[in-house]
């Protein structure tokens, strides 16, 4: 028995030794920063002083009194509930179109997927030019259609929507590729049997294709929502690091960044970070709970 027990311990140690190259980066770059951020959220620290003043839950208690945080939360919710469903629907439409036998189909797939692999900073710089109120392509197209133009990124009413439009264009290609893979795994025999029973295109889509793709839709919604909730790069680049005008494009992550590195309120920023993580976990749990009701796995 003793020899058997020592053999089990030896096998376990060998297994952990093989896991160590993966566990070490996880601990150093994920778990330790997460724990350290949790401690910082209970302190008042200006990033420059060697002393961290412990303040308990004061940073969390201050959040309801922060009007910019409330606006950032509303902006983040609006951004998420707009970008996520629209980009998934656009990706689904593109996947349906490019799943058909078309000429140059591979080229079209590459064109629609290209924005996904281009760095977001480069895309944002291009769209800054498109949205230019004087010589941008967006206002030029509106002028040709005899429609009113806009100072897109300079107006509090249109700045966030301008970024939303760009991010739908940027993320739809990724959704298209994932949904294309899902479409190619839908058994054609199901469609053929339904056609023999007289089912039309709409019935095939809603009765067979969409239910069979429900796990894929769930994956895209959860992943896209988490990414949308931590949007930062396009906000920073397209508003020149200001989150304006009048905080109309300030999101939770951008507000966290500004508190930490512009106002040097590191403790408060860490508390915001923990709230963001908590919201993402709650959202994911809710999505997984809903999945048990409407996702078809068989």
Secondary structure as a PSIPRED ss2 file (coil, helix, strand):
# PSIPRED VFORMAT (PSIPRED V4.0)

   1 X C   1.000  0.000  0.000
   2 X H   0.000  1.000  0.000
   3 X H   0.000  1.000  0.000
   4 X H   0.000  1.000  0.000
   5 X H   0.000  1.000  0.000
   6 X H   0.000  1.000  0.000
   7 X H   0.000  1.000  0.000
   8 X H   0.000  1.000  0.000
   9 X H   0.000  1.000  0.000
  10 X H   0.000  1.000  0.000
  11 X H   0.000  1.000  0.000
  12 X H   0.000  1.000  0.000
  13 X H   0.000  1.000  0.000
  14 X H   0.000  1.000  0.000
  15 X H   0.000  1.000  0.000
  16 X H   0.000  1.000  0.000
  17 X H   0.000  1.000  0.000
  18 X H   0.000  1.000  0.000
  19 X H   0.000  1.000  0.000
  20 X H   0.000  1.000  0.000
  21 X H   0.000  1.000  0.000
  22 X H   0.000  1.000  0.000
  23 X H   0.000  1.000  0.000
  24 X H   0.000  1.000  0.000
  25 X H   0.000  1.000  0.000
  26 X H   0.000  1.000  0.000
  27 X H   0.000  1.000  0.000
  28 X H   0.000  1.000  0.000
  29 X H   0.000  1.000  0.000
  30 X H   0.000  1.000  0.000
  31 X H   0.000  1.000  0.000
  32 X H   0.000  1.000  0.000
  33 X H   0.000  1.000  0.000
  34 X H   0.000  1.000  0.000
  35 X H   0.000  1.000  0.000
  36 X H   0.000  1.000  0.000
  37 X H   0.000  1.000  0.000
  38 X H   0.000  1.000  0.000
  39 X H   0.000  1.000  0.000
  40 X H   0.000  1.000  0.000
  41 X C   1.000  0.000  0.000
  42 X C   1.000  0.000  0.000
  43 X E   0.000  0.000  1.000
  44 X E   0.000  0.000  1.000
  45 X C   1.000  0.000  0.000
  46 X C   1.000  0.000  0.000
  47 X C   1.000  0.000  0.000
  48 X C   1.000  0.000  0.000
  49 X C   1.000  0.000  0.000
  50 X C   1.000  0.000  0.000
  51 X C   1.000  0.000  0.000
  52 X C   1.000  0.000  0.000
  53 X E   0.000  0.000  1.000
  54 X E   0.000  0.000  1.000
  55 X C   1.000  0.000  0.000
  56 X C   1.000  0.000  0.000
  57 X C   1.000  0.000  0.000
  58 X H   0.000  1.000  0.000
  59 X H   0.000  1.000  0.000
  60 X H   0.000  1.000  0.000
  61 X H   0.000  1.000  0.000
  62 X H   0.000  1.000  0.000
  63 X H   0.000  1.000  0.000
  64 X H   0.000  1.000  0.000
  65 X H   0.000  1.000  0.000
  66 X C   1.000  0.000  0.000
  67 X H   0.000  1.000  0.000
  68 X H   0.000  1.000  0.000
  69 X H   0.000  1.000  0.000
  70 X H   0.000  1.000  0.000
  71 X H   0.000  1.000  0.000
  72 X H   0.000  1.000  0.000
  73 X H   0.000  1.000  0.000
  74 X H   0.000  1.000  0.000
  75 X H   0.000  1.000  0.000
  76 X H   0.000  1.000  0.000
  77 X H   0.000  1.000  0.000
  78 X H   0.000  1.000  0.000
  79 X H   0.000  1.000  0.000
  80 X H   0.000  1.000  0.000
  81 X H   0.000  1.000  0.000
  82 X H   0.000  1.000  0.000
  83 X H   0.000  1.000  0.000
  84 X H   0.000  1.000  0.000
  85 X H   0.000  1.000  0.000
  86 X H   0.000  1.000  0.000
  87 X H   0.000  1.000  0.000
  88 X H   0.000  1.000  0.000
  89 X H   0.000  1.000  0.000
  90 X H   0.000  1.000  0.000
  91 X H   0.000  1.000  0.000
  92 X H   0.000  1.000  0.000
  93 X H   0.000  1.000  0.000
  94 X H   0.000  1.000  0.000
  95 X H   0.000  1.000  0.000
  96 X H   0.000  1.000  0.000
  97 X H   0.000  1.000  0.000
  98 X H   0.000  1.000  0.000
  99 X C   1.000  0.000  0.000
 100 X C   1.000  0.000  0.000
 101 X C   1.000  0.000  0.000
 102 X C   1.000  0.000  0.000
 103 X C   1.000  0.000  0.000
 104 X C   1.000  0.000  0.000
 105 X H   0.000  1.000  0.000
 106 X H   0.000  1.000  0.000
 107 X H   0.000  1.000  0.000
 108 X H   0.000  1.000  0.000
 109 X H   0.000  1.000  0.000
 110 X H   0.000  1.000  0.000
 111 X H   0.000  1.000  0.000
 112 X H   0.000  1.000  0.000
 113 X H   0.000  1.000  0.000
 114 X H   0.000  1.000  0.000
 115 X H   0.000  1.000  0.000
 116 X H   0.000  1.000  0.000
 117 X H   0.000  1.000  0.000
 118 X C   1.000  0.000  0.000
 119 X C   1.000  0.000  0.000
 120 X H   0.000  1.000  0.000
 121 X H   0.000  1.000  0.000
 122 X H   0.000  1.000  0.000
 123 X H   0.000  1.000  0.000
 124 X H   0.000  1.000  0.000
 125 X H   0.000  1.000  0.000
 126 X H   0.000  1.000  0.000
 127 X H   0.000  1.000  0.000
 128 X H   0.000  1.000  0.000
 129 X H   0.000  1.000  0.000
 130 X H   0.000  1.000  0.000
 131 X C   1.000  0.000  0.000
 132 X C   1.000  0.000  0.000
 133 X C   1.000  0.000  0.000
 134 X C   1.000  0.000  0.000
 135 X C   1.000  0.000  0.000
 136 X C   1.000  0.000  0.000
 137 X H   0.000  1.000  0.000
 138 X H   0.000  1.000  0.000
 139 X H   0.000  1.000  0.000
 140 X H   0.000  1.000  0.000
 141 X H   0.000  1.000  0.000
 142 X H   0.000  1.000  0.000
 143 X H   0.000  1.000  0.000
 144 X H   0.000  1.000  0.000
 145 X C   1.000  0.000  0.000
 146 X C   1.000  0.000  0.000
 147 X C   1.000  0.000  0.000
 148 X C   1.000  0.000  0.000
 149 X C   1.000  0.000  0.000
 150 X C   1.000  0.000  0.000
 151 X C   1.000  0.000  0.000
 152 X H   0.000  1.000  0.000
 153 X H   0.000  1.000  0.000
 154 X H   0.000  1.000  0.000
 155 X C   1.000  0.000  0.000
 156 X C   1.000  0.000  0.000
 157 X C   1.000  0.000  0.000
 158 X C   1.000  0.000  0.000
 159 X H   0.000  1.000  0.000
 160 X H   0.000  1.000  0.000
 161 X H   0.000  1.000  0.000
 162 X H   0.000  1.000  0.000
 163 X H   0.000  1.000  0.000
 164 X H   0.000  1.000  0.000
 165 X H   0.000  1.000  0.000
 166 X H   0.000  1.000  0.000
 167 X H   0.000  1.000  0.000
 168 X H   0.000  1.000  0.000
 169 X H   0.000  1.000  0.000
 170 X H   0.000  1.000  0.000
 171 X H   0.000  1.000  0.000
 172 X H   0.000  1.000  0.000
 173 X H   0.000  1.000  0.000
 174 X H   0.000  1.000  0.000
 175 X H   0.000  1.000  0.000
 176 X H   0.000  1.000  0.000
 177 X H   0.000  1.000  0.000
 178 X H   0.000  1.000  0.000
 179 X H   0.000  1.000  0.000
 180 X H   0.000  1.000  0.000
 181 X H   0.000  1.000  0.000
 182 X H   0.000  1.000  0.000
 183 X H   0.000  1.000  0.000
 184 X C   1.000  0.000  0.000
 185 X C   1.000  0.000  0.000
 186 X C   1.000  0.000  0.000
 187 X C   1.000  0.000  0.000
 188 X H   0.000  1.000  0.000
 189 X H   0.000  1.000  0.000
 190 X H   0.000  1.000  0.000
 191 X H   0.000  1.000  0.000
 192 X H   0.000  1.000  0.000
 193 X H   0.000  1.000  0.000
 194 X H   0.000  1.000  0.000
 195 X H   0.000  1.000  0.000
 196 X H   0.000  1.000  0.000
 197 X C   1.000  0.000  0.000
 198 X C   1.000  0.000  0.000
 199 X C   1.000  0.000  0.000
 200 X C   1.000  0.000  0.000
 201 X H   0.000  1.000  0.000
 202 X H   0.000  1.000  0.000
 203 X H   0.000  1.000  0.000
 204 X H   0.000  1.000  0.000
 205 X H   0.000  1.000  0.000
 206 X H   0.000  1.000  0.000
 207 X H   0.000  1.000  0.000
 208 X H   0.000  1.000  0.000
 209 X H   0.000  1.000  0.000
 210 X H   0.000  1.000  0.000
 211 X H   0.000  1.000  0.000
 212 X H   0.000  1.000  0.000
 213 X C   1.000  0.000  0.000
 214 X H   0.000  1.000  0.000
 215 X H   0.000  1.000  0.000
 216 X H   0.000  1.000  0.000
 217 X H   0.000  1.000  0.000
 218 X H   0.000  1.000  0.000
 219 X H   0.000  1.000  0.000
 220 X H   0.000  1.000  0.000
 221 X H   0.000  1.000  0.000
 222 X H   0.000  1.000  0.000
 223 X H   0.000  1.000  0.000
 224 X H   0.000  1.000  0.000
 225 X H   0.000  1.000  0.000
 226 X H   0.000  1.000  0.000
 227 X H   0.000  1.000  0.000
 228 X H   0.000  1.000  0.000
 229 X H   0.000  1.000  0.000
 230 X C   1.000  0.000  0.000
 231 X C   1.000  0.000  0.000
 232 X C   1.000  0.000  0.000
 233 X H   0.000  1.000  0.000
 234 X H   0.000  1.000  0.000
 235 X H   0.000  1.000  0.000
 236 X H   0.000  1.000  0.000
 237 X H   0.000  1.000  0.000
 238 X H   0.000  1.000  0.000
 239 X C   1.000  0.000  0.000
 240 X C   1.000  0.000  0.000
 241 X C   1.000  0.000  0.000
 242 X C   1.000  0.000  0.000
 243 X C   1.000  0.000  0.000
 244 X C   1.000  0.000  0.000
 245 X C   1.000  0.000  0.000
 246 X C   1.000  0.000  0.000
 247 X C   1.000  0.000  0.000
 248 X C   1.000  0.000  0.000
 249 X C   1.000  0.000  0.000
 250 X C   1.000  0.000  0.000
 251 X C   1.000  0.000  0.000
 252 X H   0.000  1.000  0.000
 253 X H   0.000  1.000  0.000
 254 X H   0.000  1.000  0.000
 255 X H   0.000  1.000  0.000
 256 X H   0.000  1.000  0.000
 257 X H   0.000  1.000  0.000
 258 X H   0.000  1.000  0.000
 259 X H   0.000  1.000  0.000
 260 X H   0.000  1.000  0.000
 261 X H   0.000  1.000  0.000
 262 X C   1.000  0.000  0.000
 263 X C   1.000  0.000  0.000
 264 X C   1.000  0.000  0.000
 265 X C   1.000  0.000  0.000
 266 X H   0.000  1.000  0.000
 267 X H   0.000  1.000  0.000
 268 X H   0.000  1.000  0.000
 269 X H   0.000  1.000  0.000
 270 X H   0.000  1.000  0.000
 271 X H   0.000  1.000  0.000
 272 X H   0.000  1.000  0.000
 273 X H   0.000  1.000  0.000
 274 X H   0.000  1.000  0.000
 275 X H   0.000  1.000  0.000
 276 X H   0.000  1.000  0.000
 277 X H   0.000  1.000  0.000
 278 X H   0.000  1.000  0.000
 279 X H   0.000  1.000  0.000
 280 X H   0.000  1.000  0.000
 281 X H   0.000  1.000  0.000
 282 X H   0.000  1.000  0.000
 283 X H   0.000  1.000  0.000
 284 X H   0.000  1.000  0.000
 285 X H   0.000  1.000  0.000
 286 X H   0.000  1.000  0.000
 287 X H   0.000  1.000  0.000
 288 X H   0.000  1.000  0.000
 289 X H   0.000  1.000  0.000
 290 X H   0.000  1.000  0.000
 291 X H   0.000  1.000  0.000
 292 X H   0.000  1.000  0.000
 293 X H   0.000  1.000  0.000
 294 X H   0.000  1.000  0.000
 295 X C   1.000  0.000  0.000
 296 X C   1.000  0.000  0.000
 297 X C   1.000  0.000  0.000
 298 X C   1.000  0.000  0.000
